[in-house]
Amino acid sequence: MKLFLVRHGQSQWNLENRFTGWRNPDITEKGKEEAKKAGQLLKNEKIDVAFTSILKRAIHTLEIILEEAELTDIPITKNKALNERDYGDLSGKNKAELAKEVGEEQVHIWRRSYDVPPPGGESLKDTCERVIPYFEEYIKPELQSGKNVIITAHGNSLRALVMYLENLSPEEILKREIATGDPITYVLDKDLKIEEVIN
C-alpha cells in the first residue's frame, strides 16, 4: 500500500515570512497552484482515505488535490493532532524581524532544535508526542487493512511522521526540508516497512 504525505501549499504567512503555528491563514494563489500540481501528480493513484489537520491551509490544499485527482468521494478525517507545531508567543511574528530583536542564533534554536520549545509553544519533540500516537491509533490501521492514505499537514507535523516512518534520529530529521505542495510517496509492505520512497 501507499502513504502520501503533502505539506500544504504556500500560505499567506509563509509568503510574509511569519511564524504560523496554530494560527489560521489560508493558502496564496501560488499555494493553490502547488496544490493543483500535487493533485495532477497523484491523479493516477488509488487513494482510499484522507487525513488532514484542522487548519484551513491544510484542508484547502487537500480539497484542491482531491478535486484535481478526481477523488472527491473519499472519506476525510480532520484532527488537531496533525496541526503544525504551536509556535506559542512567536506566532504571527516576522522571522527576520525577530532575529534582529533576539539574535539569529536564538531564532535558529527555536526553529530547528528538537526539544527546545519557543516561549508558550511546542518543540518538535512535543509535536511528535501527539502526531505519532494519532498515526498509530487511527492511520496505521487503515494502511494495515490495505488502504492507500493521503495526509495533508504541515512542515513539522510531517517531519514527526517522516522521523517515525524512516526511523531517523533527532539530528537527521532537523536537516530534512519538506517543500510546500510536493508529495512524498511511501510504498509500504504489510508490516508498514518502507519498500520505496518517491518524491
C-alpha positions in Angstrom: 0.0 0.0 0.0 0.9 3.6 -0.3 1.0 6.6 2.1 1.1 10.1 0.5 2.3 13.0 2.6 1.8 16.5 1.4 2.7 19.8 3.1 0.1 22.4 2.5 0.7 24.9 -0.4 2.3 28.2 0.3 0.3 30.1 2.9 -0.1 33.9 3.3 2.2 33.8 6.3 4.8 31.6 4.5 4.9 34.4 2.0 5.2 37.1 4.7 8.0 35.0 6.5 5.9 34.8 9.7 5.8 32.0 12.3 2.4 30.5 11.8 1.9 27.5 14.1 -1.8 27.1 15.1 -2.8 30.4 13.5 -5.1 30.0 10.5 -4.1 31.9 7.4 -5.2 30.4 4.1 -3.1 29.5 1.1 -2.0 32.0 -1.5 -2.5 31.9 -5.3 0.9 30.2 -5.5 -0.2 27.7 -2.8 -3.3 26.9 -4.9 -1.1 26.2 -7.9 1.2 24.0 -5.8 -1.9 22.0 -4.6 -3.2 21.7 -8.2 0.2 20.4 -9.3 0.2 17.8 -6.4 -3.3 16.7 -7.5 -2.0 16.2 -11.1 0.9 14.2 -9.8 -1.4 11.9 -7.8 -4.1 11.7 -10.5 -3.4 8.1 -11.4 -3.0 6.9 -7.9 -5.6 4.9 -6.0 -6.3 6.8 -2.7 -8.9 5.4 -0.3 -8.9 7.7 2.7 -7.6 11.2 3.6 -6.5 12.8 6.8 -5.7 16.5 7.5 -5.2 18.9 10.3 -8.0 21.3 11.3 -6.2 24.3 9.9 -7.5 25.8 6.7 -4.3 25.9 4.8 -4.0 22.0 5.0 -7.8 21.5 4.4 -7.9 23.8 1.4 -4.8 22.1 -0.1 -6.4 18.7 0.4 -9.6 19.8 -1.3 -7.7 21.1 -4.3 -5.6 17.9 -4.6 -8.7 15.6 -4.4 -10.5 17.7 -7.0 -7.6 17.7 -9.4 -7.1 14.0 -8.9 -10.8 13.4 -9.3 -11.1 11.8 -5.9 -14.0 13.8 -4.4 -15.9 11.0 -2.8 -13.3 9.6 -0.3 -13.7 10.0 3.4 -11.8 12.9 5.1 -10.8 13.0 8.7 -9.7 16.3 10.3 -7.9 16.3 13.6 -5.8 18.8 15.5 -3.3 16.1 16.3 -2.0 16.8 12.8 -1.7 20.5 13.3 1.6 22.4 12.8 3.6 22.7 15.9 2.4 25.5 18.1 4.9 28.4 18.0 3.3 30.0 21.0 4.4 33.6 21.6 6.2 33.7 18.3 3.0 33.1 16.3 2.4 35.9 13.8 5.9 37.4 14.2 8.2 38.0 11.2 11.2 35.7 11.4 13.7 38.3 10.1 12.5 41.0 12.5 12.6 38.6 15.4 16.2 37.6 14.5 17.1 41.3 14.8 15.4 41.5 18.1 16.7 38.4 19.9 19.6 37.3 17.6 19.7 34.8 14.7 21.1 32.0 16.9 18.1 32.1 19.3 15.6 32.1 16.4 17.5 29.2 14.9 17.3 27.3 18.2 13.6 27.8 18.4 13.1 26.8 14.8 15.5 23.9 14.4 16.2 22.3 17.8 14.5 19.1 18.6 13.5 19.6 22.2 13.7 23.4 22.9 10.2 24.9 22.6 9.6 28.6 21.8 8.0 30.6 24.7 4.5 29.3 25.2 4.8 26.8 22.3 5.8 23.3 21.4 9.2 21.7 20.4 9.4 19.2 17.6 9.6 16.6 20.3 6.3 17.8 21.7 4.8 17.7 18.2 6.0 14.1 17.7 4.3 13.1 21.0 0.9 14.0 19.6 1.3 13.2 15.9 2.8 9.7 16.3 0.2 8.2 18.7 -2.6 9.6 16.5 -0.9 8.0 13.5 -0.6 4.7 15.3 -4.2 4.7 16.5 -6.1 6.0 13.5 -4.0 6.0 10.3 -1.9 2.8 10.7 -5.0 0.5 10.9 -6.2 2.0 7.6 -2.9 1.2 6.0 -2.8 -2.3 7.6 -6.2 -3.0 6.1 -4.7 -2.4 2.6 -5.9 1.1 2.0 -3.9 3.9 0.4 -3.8 7.0 2.6 -3.1 10.7 1.9 -2.2 13.1 4.7 -2.0 16.8 4.2 -0.5 18.6 7.1 2.4 20.9 7.9 6.2 21.1 7.9 6.7 20.0 11.5 3.8 17.5 11.9 5.0 15.8 8.7 8.6 15.9 10.0 7.3 14.0 13.0 5.8 11.3 10.7 8.9 11.2 8.4 11.1 10.7 11.5 8.8 7.8 12.7 8.5 6.1 9.3 12.2 6.4 8.3 13.5 5.8 11.8 15.6 9.0 11.8 17.4 10.5 14.7 16.5 14.0 16.0 19.7 15.3 14.3 18.7 13.7 11.0 15.1 15.0 11.0 16.2 18.6 11.7 18.1 18.6 8.4 15.1 17.4 6.4 13.2 20.1 4.5 9.7 19.4 3.4 8.6 21.5 0.5 5.1 23.0 0.2 2.8 21.2 -2.1 5.3 18.5 -3.0 4.0 14.9 -2.4 6.2 12.3 -0.7 5.1 8.8 -1.5 5.9 5.8 0.7 5.4 2.3 -0.7 4.9 0.1 2.3 4.8 -3.7 2.9 2.2 -5.4 5.1 4.3 -4.6 8.2 4.5 -0.9 7.2 8.2 -1.2 6.4 9.2 1.1 3.6 9.9 -0.6 0.3 10.3 2.6 -1.7 10.2 6.4 -1.2 9.2 8.6 -4.2 9.5 12.4 -4.0 
